[in-house]
């Protein structure tokens, strides 16, 4: 039986990279929830809606259309029919997504969309509350983590590859700030589900992480859990 695989963890822990490859390996759909919140932040910024404007964000989420379309590398993110995959990966949108994701009205809209996509299984969902809020009933739960230094370096290299000239120390400060904000927010804070399998990806290759995850999911598929 196809599973809903829930992968949680802080920024830079390897969630997006692992989730994309795991989805391909299993023949599942990759549900990048972080990209969805980044798209909301981008839409809000374009319409000059404050990231703390609950009424404005509620109305915005009700009228915009966010799509995740598979491509050779993983997924492309479309906002109202426009490809915004690269645009949403800026440091500003990273902080913006953390801000809008703490707004209850935004979370309500996004969780409904995420659950619709996850109906019937065959989905690898990654974010910060997949195993605790969105898909608490799934058996395939993982929590990925790594040291702050490792996660900052990964994020810095990702930005550098995209042409950014961000300073590593600045990226590290922003990541620590986001970690704190995500962990302390009132609604759906970043936390590990009690029954999640924890994987510290510090010093591990993507292949090593995937090996553990693929085995567990395939075992669950066979058992029909």
ABEGO torsion letter per residue (X at the ends): XBBBBBBBEBBGAGAAAAAAAAAAAAGBBBBBAAAAAAAAAAAAAAAGBBAABAAAAAAAAAABBBBBBBBAAGBBBBBGGBBAAAAAABAAAAAAAAAAAABAAAAAAAAAAAAAAABGEGBBBBEAAAAAAABAABABBBBBBBBAAAAAAAAAAAAAAAGBABBAAAAAAAAAAAAAAAAABABGBBBBBAABBBBBABGBBAAAAAAAAAAAAAAAAAAGX
